[in-house]
Amino acid sequence: MQWDEQSESDLEDLDRAIALSLSEQDQHKGKEPIETAHQLEEDEMLAKALQESLNAESPPRQNGQTPPSPPRPAVIPPNGRRICAGCKTPIGPGRFLSCMDSVWHPDCFCCDACDKPISDYEFSMHEDHPYHKNCYRELYHPKCDVCKDFIPTNKNGLIEYRAHPFWMQKYCPSHEDDDTPRCCSCERLEPKDVKYITLDDGRKLCLECLNSAIMDNSECQPLYMDIQEFYEGLNMKVEQQVPLLLVERQALNEAMEGEKMGHHHLPETRGLCLSEEQIVRTILRRPVIGPGNKIIDMVTSPHRLVRRCEVTAILILFGLPRLLTGSILAHEMMHAWLRLKGFRSLSPEVEEGICQVLAHMWLESEITSGSSSTTITHTASTSASTSSSSTSSKKGPKSDFEKKLGEFFKNQIETDTSSAYGEGFRVGNKAVMKYGLRTTLEHIKLTGSFPY
């Protein structure tokens, strides 16, 4: 953006102001102390620089647009006396500044941030207010949310940074390749003034996500009961007692290798519905945080899975926030329900898509304040029981961050780019919203596809 160029009359006024200043200095010789040649030369250079700055490019505003400044009154009153735009008093003989279509005492032309006089030949403007270059930078130059430094300019002199599409965390492009830790739950990068928790499998967990993280098998059981109630509210009760085990990543990967059926969301699987007999190590006791914010004292125990029905167990990765753990569990519960109800040979798009629909529905019921689980799901399903008294899975209010985190997990489901989990969800959700959950499931069982 550029400042408006002055009209010829304004330029004449400025020339006249400078001429008056010089003539008054001549008239007062002998009455006032005579300025040195060096001082006069400095005044002339300052006046020249300020005049030239009127046509110079102005720093951009924070929103990238600076509307033209409205014309100001003439700086020279009819009586020929100069009035300072700062203190509104006459400017006598001696040094003065001419800028922003006004004249100023040198001590009156001050930075809007620090309120100290601007004596530099160059200064910055923002919303018609002058700033020192450094003050302007402190206020309006973006800083990296990770290293806390000013985001550097690229080779073209432009400020270039990265931003998380949901959290809008701004950071230097270099942090994408310098091994800066990233939370395994919310995906935010670790700021230099905060230390993330290191889980035993190397994953990083931010402190906000740690607050509601589920860390052992016993902590997960109440959430499992809430998910079961959620399914009962949809008239989709799972009659069989399917074990739920909270496990480490290594145990989850080993179980996945031993599983013959199922579709897995790479690069990392965080939940699994098993149909085979296996021995799985589950976490018995919540670990503690040791030196360096590392998880220590993990206690695990082997658990033998026996095949009594089509589903032998549901495995969930430990160390994730409650809402994320619950959405994964709701997804895997739908896998279990489909197998137990005889849904066979579904394509990945249909099976994973409808499972994601249930995970999304559960999240929506949880983060909607004051709503019970069935209040939300009844609108999306004609099969919801009107007599169900199921309540929200989490009693009491949630923190603002936890609500935001729930919205993030919903957004992840909605914007997933994979064909099975992403496109499958979008097609399935559209069908459920149009026909209801019961009709959609009946159509899937008959045809193996979503209704259109």
For each residue, the residues with C-beta under 8 A, 3 or more apart:
1: 57 58 60 61 65 66
2: 55 56 57 58
3: 54 55 56 58 68 69 125
4: 68 69
5: 54 55
6: 10 11 14 54 101
7: 10 11
8: 11 12
9: 12 13
10: 6 7 13 14 74 101
11: 6 7 8 14 15
12: 8 9 15 16
13: 9 10 16 17 74 75 76
14: 6 10 11 17 18 51 75 98
15: 11 12 18 19
16: 12 13 19 20 76
17: 13 14 20 21 75 76 82 96 98 103
18: 14 15 21 22 47 98
19: 15 16 22 23
20: 16 17 23 24 76 80 82
21: 17 18 24 25 82 93 96
22: 18 19 25 26
23: 19 20 26 27
24: 20 21 27 28 93
25: 21 22 28 29 32 35 93 94
26: 22 23 29
27: 23 24 93
28: 24 25 31 32 93
29: 25 26 32 34
30:
31: 28
32: 25 28 29 93 94
33:
34: 29
35: 25 39 40 43 94
36: 39 40
37: 40 41
38: 41 42
39: 35 36 42 43
40: 35 36 37 43 44
41: 37 38 44 45
42: 38 39 45 46
43: 35 39 40 46 47 95
44: 40 41 47 48
45: 41 42 48 49 121
46: 42 43 49 50 95 97 121
47: 18 43 44 50 51 97 98
48: 44 45 51 52
49: 45 46 52 53 121 122
50: 46 47 53 54 97 98 99 121
51: 14 47 48 54 98
52: 48 49 55 56
53: 49 50 56 99 121 122 123
54: 3 5 6 50 51 99
55: 2 3 5 52
56: 2 3 52 53
57: 1 2
58: 1 2 3 66 124 125
59: 124 125 126 136 140
60: 1 64 65 66
61: 1 64 65 66 126 127 140
62: 126 140
63:
64: 60 61
65: 1 60 61
66: 1 58 60 61 125 126 127
67:
68: 3 4
69: 3 4 72 100 101 128
70:
71: 101
72: 69 75 85 100 101 102
73:
74: 10 13 77
75: 13 14 17 72 82 83 85 98 101 102 103
76: 13 16 17 20 80 81 82
77: 74 80 81 83
78:
79:
80: 20 76 77
81: 76 77 90 91
82: 17 20 21 75 76 90 91 96 103
83: 75 77 88 89 90 91 103
84: 87 88 89 90 91 96 103 104 105 108
85: 72 75 88 100 102 103 104 108
86: 104 105 108 109 110
87: 84 105 108
88: 83 84 85
89: 83 84
90: 81 82 83 84
91: 81 82 83 84 96 103 104 105
92:
93: 21 24 25 27 28 32
94: 25 32 35
95: 43 46 106
96: 17 21 82 84 91 103 104 105 106
97: 46 47 50 103 104 105 106 109
98: 14 17 18 47 50 51 75 102 103 104
99: 50 53 54 102 104 109 130
100: 69 72 85 128 130
101: 6 10 69 71 72 75
102: 72 75 85 98 99
103: 17 75 82 83 84 85 91 96 97 98
104: 84 85 86 91 96 97 98 99 108 109
105: 84 86 87 91 96 97 108 109
106: 95 96 97 109 117 119
107: 110 117
108: 84 85 86 87 104 105 117
109: 86 97 99 104 105 106 117 118 130
110: 86 107 115 116 117 118 130
111: 114 115 116 117 118 123 130 131 132 135
112: 115 126 129 130 131 135
113: 131 132 135 136 138 139
114: 111 132 135
115: 110 111 112
116: 110 111 132
117: 106 107 108 109 110 111
118: 109 110 111 123 130 131 132
119: 106
120: 123 132 133
121: 45 46 49 50 53
122: 49 53 133
123: 53 111 118 120 130 131 132 133
124: 58 59 130 131 132 133 135 136
125: 3 58 59 66 128 129 130 131
126: 59 61 62 66 112 129 131 136 139 140
127: 61 66
128: 69 100 125
129: 112 125 126
130: 99 100 109 110 111 112 118 123 124 125
131: 111 112 113 118 123 124 125 126 135 136 139
132: 111 113 114 116 118 120 123 124 135 136
133: 120 122 123 124 136 137
134: 137 138
135: 111 112 113 114 124 131 132 138 139
136: 59 113 124 126 131 132 133 139 140 141
137: 133 134 140 141 150
138: 113 134 135 141
139: 113 126 131 135 136
140: 59 61 62 126 136 137
141: 136 137 138 150 151 159
142: 150 151 159 161 170
143: 148 149 150 151 170
144: 147 148 149 150 151 161 170 171 172 175
145: 148 169 170 171 189 191
146: 169 171 172 175 180 189 190 191 192
147: 144 171 172 175 192
148: 143 144 145 191 192 193
149: 143 144 172
150: 137 141 142 143 144
151: 141 142 143 144 159 160 161 170 171 172
152: 159 172
153: 156 157 158 159 160
154: 157 158 159 160
155:
156: 153
157: 153 154
158: 153 154
159: 141 142 151 152 153 154
160: 151 153 154 173
161: 142 144 151 170 171 172 173
162: 170 171 172 173 175 176
163: 168 169 170 171
164: 167 168 169 187 188
165: 168
166: 408 411
167: 164 186 187 188 408
168: 163 164 165
169: 145 146 163 164 188 189
170: 142 143 144 145 151 161 162 163
171: 144 145 146 147 151 161 162 163 175 180 189
172: 144 146 147 149 151 152 161 162 175
173: 160 161 162 176
174: 177 178
175: 144 146 147 162 171 172 178 180 189
176: 162 173 180
177: 174
178: 174 175
179:
180: 146 171 175 176 189 190
181: 189 190 196 204
182: 187 188 189 190 204
183: 186 187 188 189 190 196 204 205 206 209
184: 199 203 204 205 319 320
185: 205 206 209 213 320 321 324 405
186: 167 183 206 208 209 405 408
187: 164 167 182 183
188: 164 167 169 182 183 206
189: 145 146 169 171 175 180 181 182 183
190: 146 180 181 182 183 194 195 196 204 206
191: 145 146 148 194
192: 146 147 148
193: 148
194: 190 191 206 207
195: 190 292 293
196: 181 183 190 204 205 206 207 293
197: 204 205 206 207 210 289 293 294 295
198: 202 203 204 292 293 294 295
199: 184 202 203 204 205 295 318 319
200: 248 287 294 295 296 298
201: 248 249 250
202: 198 199
203: 184 198 199 249 319
204: 181 182 183 184 190 196 197 198 199
205: 183 184 185 196 197 199 209 210 213 319
206: 183 185 186 188 190 194 196 197 209 210
207: 194 196 197 210 211
208: 186 211 401 405
209: 183 185 186 205 206 212 213 320 321 405
210: 197 205 206 207 213
211: 207 208 321 399 402
212: 209 321 322 323 402
213: 185 205 209 210 319 320 321 322
214: 219 220 223 246 318 319 320 321 322 325
215: 219 246 283 286 287 318 319
216: 219 220 246 283 284 285 286 287 318
217: 220 221 244 245 246 282 283 284
218: 221 284
219: 214 215 216 222 223 246 286
220: 214 216 217 223 224 244 246 316 325 329
221: 217 218 224 225 244
222: 219 225 226
223: 214 219 220 226 227 322 325 326 329 393
224: 220 221 227 228 244 329
225: 221 222 228 229
226: 222 223 229 230 326 373 393 394
227: 223 224 230 231 326 329 330 333 362 393
228: 224 225 231 232 237 238 333
229: 225 226 232 233 373 390 391 393
230: 226 227 233 234 330 362 365 373 377 390 393
231: 227 228 234 236 237 238 333 337
232: 228 229 235 236 237 385 388 390
233: 229 230 373 374 377 378 384 385 388 390
234: 230 231 374 377 381 383 384 385 437
235: 232 383 384 385 438
236: 231 232 337 383
237: 228 231 232
238: 228 231 242 333 336 337 340
239: 340
240: 308 309 311 340
241:
242: 238 309 311 312 313 314 336
243: 303 305 312 313 314
244: 217 220 221 224 313 314 316 329
245: 217 280 282 303 313 314 315 316
246: 214 215 216 217 219 220 282 283 315 316 317 318
247: 251 252 255 280 281 282 283 315 316 317 318
248: 200 201 251 252 281 283 298 300 317 318
249: 201 203 252 253 268 317
250: 201 253 254
251: 247 248 254 255 280 281 282 300 315
252: 247 248 249 255 256 269 270 272 315 317
253: 249 250 256 257 269
254: 250 251 257 258 280
255: 247 251 252 258 259 272 274 278 280 315
256: 252 253 259 262 264 269 272
257: 253 254
258: 254 255 276 278
259: 255 256 262 272 274 275 276
260: 275 276
261: 275
262: 256 259 272 273 275 335
263: 348 351 352 420
264: 256 269 272
265: 268 269 270 352 418 420 421
266: 269
267:
268: 249 265
269: 252 253 256 264 265 266 272 317
270: 252 265 316 317 320 324 328
271: 314 315 316 317 328 329 331 332
272: 252 255 256 259 262 264 269 314 315 332
273: 262 311 314 332 335 336 339
274: 255 259 278 305 311 312 313 314 315
275: 259 260 261 262 307 310 311 312 339
276: 258 259 260 305 307 312
277: 304 305 306 307 312
278: 255 258 274 304 305 312
279: 302 303 304 305
280: 245 247 251 254 255 302 303 305 313 315
281: 247 248 251 300 301 302 303
282: 217 245 246 247 251 300 301 303
283: 215 216 217 246 247 248 286 287 298 299 300 318
284: 216 217 218 299 300 301
285: 216 297 298 299
286: 215 216 219 283
287: 200 215 216 283 295 296 297 298 299
288: 295 296 297
289: 197 293 294 295 296
290: 294 295 296 297
291: 294
292: 195 198
293: 195 196 197 198 289
294: 197 198 200 289 290 291
295: 197 198 199 200 287 288 289 290 298 319
296: 200 287 288 289 290
297: 285 287 288 290
298: 200 248 283 285 287 295
299: 283 284 285 287
300: 248 251 281 282 283 284
301: 281 282 284
302: 279 280 281
303: 243 245 279 280 281 282 313
304: 277 278 279
305: 243 274 276 277 278 279 280 312 313
306: 277 312
307: 275 276 277 312
308: 240 312
309: 240 242 312 340
310: 275 336 339 340
311: 240 242 273 274 275 314 335 336 339 340
312: 242 243 274 275 276 277 278 305 306 307 308 309
313: 242 243 244 245 274 280 303 305
314: 242 243 244 245 271 272 273 274 311 329 332 333 336
315: 245 246 247 251 252 255 271 272 274 280 332
316: 220 244 245 246 247 270 271 320 325 328 329 332
317: 246 247 248 249 252 269 270 271 320 328
318: 199 214 215 216 246 247 248 283
319: 184 199 203 205 213 214 215 295
320: 184 185 209 213 214 270 316 317 324 325 328
321: 185 209 211 212 213 214 324 325 402 405
322: 212 213 214 223 325 326 394 402
323: 212 326 327 363 366 367 402 405 406 409
324: 185 270 320 321 327 328 405 409
325: 214 220 223 316 320 321 322 328 329
326: 223 226 227 322 323 329 330 362 363 366 393
327: 323 324 330 331 359 360 362 363 409 413
328: 270 271 316 317 320 324 325 331 332 359
329: 220 223 224 227 244 271 314 316 325 326 332 333
330: 227 230 326 327 333 334 358 359 361 362 363
331: 271 327 328 334 335 355 356 358 359
332: 271 272 273 314 315 316 328 329 335 336 355
333: 227 228 231 238 314 329 330 336 337 358
334: 330 331 337 338 354 355 358 359
335: 262 273 311 331 332 338 339 351 355
336: 238 242 273 310 311 314 332 333 339 340
337: 231 236 238 333 334 340 341
338: 334 335 341 343 346 351 354 355
339: 273 275 310 311 335 336 343
340: 238 239 240 309 310 311 336 337
341: 337 338 445
342: 445
343: 338 339 346 351 444 445
344:
345: 448
346: 338 343 350 351 444 448
347: 350 351 448 449
348: 263 351 352 419 420 424
349: 352 353 419 420 423 424 427
350: 346 347 353 354 424 428 444 448 449 450
351: 263 335 338 343 346 347 348 354 355 420 424
352: 263 265 348 349 355 356 420 421 424 425
353: 349 350 356 357 420 421 423 424 425 426 427 428 450
354: 334 338 350 351 357 358 424 428 440 441 444 450
355: 331 332 334 335 338 351 352 358 359
356: 331 352 353 359 360 413 416 421 424 425 428 429
357: 353 354 360 361 425 428 429 432 437
358: 330 331 333 334 354 355 361 362
359: 327 328 330 331 334 355 356 362 363 413
360: 327 356 357 363 364 410 413 414 425 429
361: 330 357 358 364 365 376 377 380
362: 227 230 326 327 330 358 359 365 366 373 393
363: 323 326 327 330 359 360 366 367 406 409 410 413
364: 360 361 367 368 376 410
365: 230 361 362 368 371 372 373 374 375 376 377 392 393
366: 323 326 362 363 373 392 393 394 398 406
367: 323 363 364 398 403 406 407 410
368: 364 365 371 375 376
369: 397 398 403
370:
371: 365 368 375 376 392
372: 365 375 376 390 391 392
373: 226 229 230 233 362 365 366 376 377 390 391 392 393
374: 233 234 365 377 378 384 385 388 390
375: 365 368 371 372 378 379
376: 361 364 365 368 371 372 373 379 380
377: 230 233 234 361 365 373 374 380 381 384 437
378: 233 374 375 381 384 386
379: 375 376
380: 361 376 377 432 433 436 437
381: 234 377 378 384 432 436 437 438
382: 436 437 438 439
383: 234 235 236 436 437 438
384: 233 234 235 374 377 378 381 388 437
385: 232 233 234 235 374 388
386: 378
387:
388: 232 233 374 384 385
389:
390: 229 230 232 233 372 373 374
391: 229 372 373 395
392: 365 366 371 372 373 395
393: 223 226 227 229 230 326 362 365 366 373
394: 226 322 366 398
395: 391 392
396:
397: 369
398: 366 367 369 394 402 403 406
399: 211 402 403
400: 403 404
401: 208 404 405
402: 211 212 321 322 323 398 399 405 406
403: 367 369 398 399 400 406 407
404: 400 401 407 408
405: 185 186 208 209 321 323 324 401 402 408 409
406: 323 363 366 367 398 402 403 409 410
407: 367 403 404 410 411
408: 166 167 186 404 405 411 412
409: 323 324 327 363 405 406 412 413
410: 360 363 364 367 406 407 413 414
411: 166 407 408 414 415
412: 408 409 415 416
413: 327 356 359 360 363 409 410 416 421 425
414: 360 410 411 425 426
415: 411 412 422
416: 356 412 413 421 422 425
417: 422
418: 265 421 422 423
419: 348 349 422 423 424
420: 263 265 348 349 351 352 353 423 424
421: 265 352 353 356 413 416 418 424 425
422: 415 416 417 418 419 425 426
423: 349 353 418 419 420 426 427
424: 348 349 350 351 352 353 354 356 419 420 421 427 428
425: 352 353 356 357 360 413 414 416 421 422 428 429
426: 353 414 422 423 429 430
427: 349 353 423 424 430 431 450
428: 350 353 354 356 357 424 425 431 432 440 450
429: 356 357 360 425 426 432 433
430: 426 427 433 434 450
431: 427 428 434 435 440 443 450 451 452
432: 357 380 381 428 429 435 436 437 440
433: 380 429 430
434: 430 431 451
435: 431 432 439 440 443 451
436: 380 381 382 383 432 439 440
437: 234 357 377 380 381 382 383 384 432 440 441
438: 235 381 382 383 441 442
439: 382 435 436 442 443 451
440: 354 428 431 432 435 436 437 443 444 450 451
441: 354 437 438 444 445
442: 438 439 445 446
443: 431 435 439 440 446 447 449 450 451
444: 343 346 350 354 440 441 447 448 449 450
445: 341 342 343 441 442
446: 442 443
447: 443 444
448: 345 346 347 350 444
449: 347 350 443 444
450: 350 353 354 427 428 430 431 440 443 444
451: 431 434 435 439 440 443
452: 431
